[in-house]
Amino acid sequence: MIIALAPAYHGNTLLALSASAREHYRMFFREWLVDVQRIPAPYPYRCPCKGRDAGCPACSGAALEHAIARIGPDQVAAFIAEPVGGSSTGASTPRPDYFARIREICDRHQVLFVADEILVGAGRTGTWWAIEPYDVVPDILVMGKGISGGYAALSAVAAPERIIDGIVDGSGSFMHAQTFSHHPVACAAGLAAVRHLKAHKLVERCAELGRVLQRRVGALAALPHVGDVRGRGLLAGIEFVEDKATCAPFPRAARFAETFTEAAQAEGLVVWPNVGHADGTNGDLVMIAPPFIITESEIDEIVARFGVALQTVVKGVGQRVTDN
Ligand SMILES: Cc1ncc(COP(=O)(O)O)c(C=O)c1O
């Protein structure tokens, strides 16, 4: 058995989708998915404790302990999590002590801890791996996207020899080869991208400019319908709500995230919308993930264009309310 978080997203192949709590993706494939147990994700904005309670099962990691006890420790193979939330929680960051607790629980029960760094790895959050600031080493690290700078279809899994040996001594090799796996051109693009990041100190730059981005986008929290602004490095998530006081989301039918995304695009700003994280259906957020070479003045431009786009959308919402 694998344990995963909810919300979470790990991909669309069958086991990855089984581990993903994204109902609007899962619904088309439900009969083919396997059973993966879920525990609540550490998602401070949507948790009653707001991430402040060290005793909160979701925010502290204790929910994993409870799930392992319920399933039976000898039945649990692995726990998978994104060290910083990707699309499903929009750059949400767990409490600083979360992954140390996860590591300790996994060690005690001999459960493998898999860090899904496909979105947040390769420098995006200002460290090579988003798990680093938690001072924890996962058993398996999954990477993709940024390891080739997005220029070639490349993903990879890193694991220590004690895990590789288990495969070697078992089946002897992976039993899921594909035509283009281990592709030398993709690997060459990956090496070139990583060398470029290192040579130009772009991860360090991402940390430095990331601090600027987080400070400046923080100002967006004052705008109407902006419920939360969060993130790390050059990854920011902005969550929209109908009511800022209660964190109540817009009804899905309002398509707020999609409407905002179109308005932002009209202002020349590309954001990444996501929906459904508030309760599985409702919830609107967008993510900002600029290139590592962004400048301070371009960050200011992002914030300004974001504000203009939001004004357009909010005017539209007000207009619809008046018309009704
Ligand atoms: C956190 C995370 N894990 C896994 C994946 C799946 O990667 P792929 O689309 O390459 O299968 C994604 C894709 O967006 C992701 O964001």
The ligand as a Gaussian input file, in Angstrom:
#p B3LYP/6-31G(d) Opt

LIG

0 1
 C        4.264000      17.379000      -8.700000
 C        4.109000      16.644000     -10.003000
 N        4.361000      15.337000     -10.034000
 C        4.241000      14.630000     -11.170000
 C        3.868000      15.249000     -12.342000
 C        3.713000      14.404000     -13.577000
 O        4.712000      14.597000     -14.461000
 P        4.488000      14.106000     -15.968000
 O        3.440000      14.998000     -16.530000
 O        5.825000      14.286000     -16.585000
 O        4.065000      12.691000     -15.893000
 C        3.601000      16.604000     -12.372000
 C        3.160000      17.258000     -13.607000
 O        2.719000      18.366000     -13.658000
 C        3.713000      17.324000     -11.159000
 O        3.429000      18.637000     -11.124000

